[in-house]
Amino acid sequence: MKAVRRTAIVGGALAATLSLTACGPAPWNNWGYETTTPSPTFTQQTIAPPVENDLSSGSTQRDLQAGAVAATVDYWSTLSMDKWSATAIKPVSLSLITTVTPDDGQKVYLQRATMTAIPQNADGELTALDPQVDASSVAPGYLVLSPYSYSQTFNVGPVPSTATSVRLQFTYDFLVQTTPTSNEYAKQTASDTLVVAIAQQ
């Protein structure tokens, strides 16, 4: 009987030891320090897209087609882009030369060149400036068939302070001889558009 009682007591002690061991977190998991990893926080930042600028490199070249007439136009400005402010007088220069296909010896003349400046911002277009027109003072026009070219400088006047860019619309009216010796001409028109950023002060 005494042996049985000792066995029961030992068994009870062992059960108590196992019970104590199984309770609570393992000591190596937390030695008195906070182990919870804080959640990262993120800040959302809105970045405005860059304003389009066709003269960002200082110049640009365009190839235009008007019927049988192919025109190559170079554009540039003598005023650096950081000085293209809303209040400044902003010059835009161009040089134009043409070829004609088929080339049977007929000539190509520029009758008129027009530039219209339209200020704009993120909300859309603002009131356009008055068109600038260079109409030929000679008939039938300025000879622009290669190797002869046409050069001109237009000035973009002051624009509203809210403008972030200005859209420049160019129109070129050509007269093409119907035959090399003819006094009859066919009219062809080419259009082009540049967008130039307004420097923000």
Secondary structure as a PSIPRED ss2 file (coil, helix, strand):
# PSIPRED VFORMAT (PSIPRED V4.0)

   1 M C   1.000  0.000  0.000
   2 K H   0.000  1.000  0.000
   3 A H   0.000  1.000  0.000
   4 V H   0.000  1.000  0.000
   5 R H   0.000  1.000  0.000
   6 R H   0.000  1.000  0.000
   7 T H   0.000  1.000  0.000
   8 A H   0.000  1.000  0.000
   9 I H   0.000  1.000  0.000
  10 V H   0.000  1.000  0.000
  11 G H   0.000  1.000  0.000
  12 G H   0.000  1.000  0.000
  13 A H   0.000  1.000  0.000
  14 L H   0.000  1.000  0.000
  15 A H   0.000  1.000  0.000
  16 A H   0.000  1.000  0.000
  17 T H   0.000  1.000  0.000
  18 L H   0.000  1.000  0.000
  19 S H   0.000  1.000  0.000
  20 L H   0.000  1.000  0.000
  21 T H   0.000  1.000  0.000
  22 A H   0.000  1.000  0.000
  23 C C   1.000  0.000  0.000
  24 G C   1.000  0.000  0.000
  25 P C   1.000  0.000  0.000
  26 A C   1.000  0.000  0.000
  27 P H   0.000  1.000  0.000
  28 W H   0.000  1.000  0.000
  29 N H   0.000  1.000  0.000
  30 N C   1.000  0.000  0.000
  31 W C   1.000  0.000  0.000
  32 G C   1.000  0.000  0.000
  33 Y C   1.000  0.000  0.000
  34 E C   1.000  0.000  0.000
  35 T C   1.000  0.000  0.000
  36 T C   1.000  0.000  0.000
  37 T C   1.000  0.000  0.000
  38 P C   1.000  0.000  0.000
  39 S C   1.000  0.000  0.000
  40 P C   1.000  0.000  0.000
  41 T C   1.000  0.000  0.000
  42 F C   1.000  0.000  0.000
  43 T C   1.000  0.000  0.000
  44 Q C   1.000  0.000  0.000
  45 Q C   1.000  0.000  0.000
  46 T C   1.000  0.000  0.000
  47 I C   1.000  0.000  0.000
  48 A C   1.000  0.000  0.000
  49 P C   1.000  0.000  0.000
  50 P C   1.000  0.000  0.000
  51 V C   1.000  0.000  0.000
  52 E C   1.000  0.000  0.000
  53 N C   1.000  0.000  0.000
  54 D C   1.000  0.000  0.000
  55 L C   1.000  0.000  0.000
  56 S C   1.000  0.000  0.000
  57 S C   1.000  0.000  0.000
  58 G C   1.000  0.000  0.000
  59 S E   0.000  0.000  1.000
  60 T E   0.000  0.000  1.000
  61 Q E   0.000  0.000  1.000
  62 R E   0.000  0.000  1.000
  63 D E   0.000  0.000  1.000
  64 L E   0.000  0.000  1.000
  65 Q E   0.000  0.000  1.000
  66 A E   0.000  0.000  1.000
  67 G C   1.000  0.000  0.000
  68 A C   1.000  0.000  0.000
  69 V E   0.000  0.000  1.000
  70 A E   0.000  0.000  1.000
  71 A E   0.000  0.000  1.000
  72 T E   0.000  0.000  1.000
  73 V E   0.000  0.000  1.000
  74 D E   0.000  0.000  1.000
  75 Y E   0.000  0.000  1.000
  76 W E   0.000  0.000  1.000
  77 S C   1.000  0.000  0.000
  78 T C   1.000  0.000  0.000
  79 L C   1.000  0.000  0.000
  80 S C   1.000  0.000  0.000
  81 M H   0.000  1.000  0.000
  82 D H   0.000  1.000  0.000
  83 K H   0.000  1.000  0.000
  84 W C   1.000  0.000  0.000
  85 S C   1.000  0.000  0.000
  86 A C   1.000  0.000  0.000
  87 T C   1.000  0.000  0.000
  88 A C   1.000  0.000  0.000
  89 I C   1.000  0.000  0.000
  90 K E   0.000  0.000  1.000
  91 P E   0.000  0.000  1.000
  92 V E   0.000  0.000  1.000
  93 S E   0.000  0.000  1.000
  94 L E   0.000  0.000  1.000
  95 S E   0.000  0.000  1.000
  96 L E   0.000  0.000  1.000
  97 I E   0.000  0.000  1.000
  98 T E   0.000  0.000  1.000
  99 T E   0.000  0.000  1.000
 100 V E   0.000  0.000  1.000
 101 T C   1.000  0.000  0.000
 102 P C   1.000  0.000  0.000
 103 D C   1.000  0.000  0.000
 104 D C   1.000  0.000  0.000
 105 G C   1.000  0.000  0.000
 106 Q C   1.000  0.000  0.000
 107 K C   1.000  0.000  0.000
 108 V E   0.000  0.000  1.000
 109 Y E   0.000  0.000  1.000
 110 L E   0.000  0.000  1.000
 111 Q E   0.000  0.000  1.000
 112 R E   0.000  0.000  1.000
 113 A E   0.000  0.000  1.000
 114 T E   0.000  0.000  1.000
 115 M E   0.000  0.000  1.000
 116 T E   0.000  0.000  1.000
 117 A E   0.000  0.000  1.000
 118 I E   0.000  0.000  1.000
 119 P E   0.000  0.000  1.000
 120 Q E   0.000  0.000  1.000
 121 N E   0.000  0.000  1.000
 122 A C   1.000  0.000  0.000
 123 D C   1.000  0.000  0.000
 124 G E   0.000  0.000  1.000
 125 E E   0.000  0.000  1.000
 126 L C   1.000  0.000  0.000
 127 T C   1.000  0.000  0.000
 128 A C   1.000  0.000  0.000
 129 L C   1.000  0.000  0.000
 130 D C   1.000  0.000  0.000
 131 P C   1.000  0.000  0.000
 132 Q E   0.000  0.000  1.000
 133 V E   0.000  0.000  1.000
 134 D E   0.000  0.000  1.000
 135 A E   0.000  0.000  1.000
 136 S C   1.000  0.000  0.000
 137 S C   1.000  0.000  0.000
 138 V C   1.000  0.000  0.000
 139 A C   1.000  0.000  0.000
 140 P C   1.000  0.000  0.000
 141 G C   1.000  0.000  0.000
 142 Y E   0.000  0.000  1.000
 143 L E   0.000  0.000  1.000
 144 V C   1.000  0.000  0.000
 145 L E   0.000  0.000  1.000
 146 S C   1.000  0.000  0.000
 147 P C   1.000  0.000  0.000
 148 Y C   1.000  0.000  0.000
 149 S E   0.000  0.000  1.000
 150 Y E   0.000  0.000  1.000
 151 S E   0.000  0.000  1.000
 152 Q E   0.000  0.000  1.000
 153 T E   0.000  0.000  1.000
 154 F E   0.000  0.000  1.000
 155 N E   0.000  0.000  1.000
 156 V E   0.000  0.000  1.000
 157 G C   1.000  0.000  0.000
 158 P C   1.000  0.000  0.000
 159 V C   1.000  0.000  0.000
 160 P C   1.000  0.000  0.000
 161 S C   1.000  0.000  0.000
 162 T C   1.000  0.000  0.000
 163 A C   1.000  0.000  0.000
 164 T C   1.000  0.000  0.000
 165 S E   0.000  0.000  1.000
 166 V E   0.000  0.000  1.000
 167 R E   0.000  0.000  1.000
 168 L E   0.000  0.000  1.000
 169 Q E   0.000  0.000  1.000
 170 F E   0.000  0.000  1.000
 171 T E   0.000  0.000  1.000
 172 Y E   0.000  0.000  1.000
 173 D E   0.000  0.000  1.000
 174 F E   0.000  0.000  1.000
 175 L E   0.000  0.000  1.000
 176 V E   0.000  0.000  1.000
 177 Q E   0.000  0.000  1.000
 178 T C   1.000  0.000  0.000
 179 T C   1.000  0.000  0.000
 180 P C   1.000  0.000  0.000
 181 T C   1.000  0.000  0.000
 182 S C   1.000  0.000  0.000
 183 N C   1.000  0.000  0.000
 184 E C   1.000  0.000  0.000
 185 Y E   0.000  0.000  1.000
 186 A E   0.000  0.000  1.000
 187 K E   0.000  0.000  1.000
 188 Q E   0.000  0.000  1.000
 189 T E   0.000  0.000  1.000
 190 A E   0.000  0.000  1.000
 191 S E   0.000  0.000  1.000
 192 D E   0.000  0.000  1.000
 193 T E   0.000  0.000  1.000
 194 L E   0.000  0.000  1.000
 195 V E   0.000  0.000  1.000
 196 V E   0.000  0.000  1.000
 197 A E   0.000  0.000  1.000
 198 I C   1.000  0.000  0.000
 199 A C   1.000  0.000  0.000
 200 Q C   1.000  0.000  0.000
 201 Q C   1.000  0.000  0.000
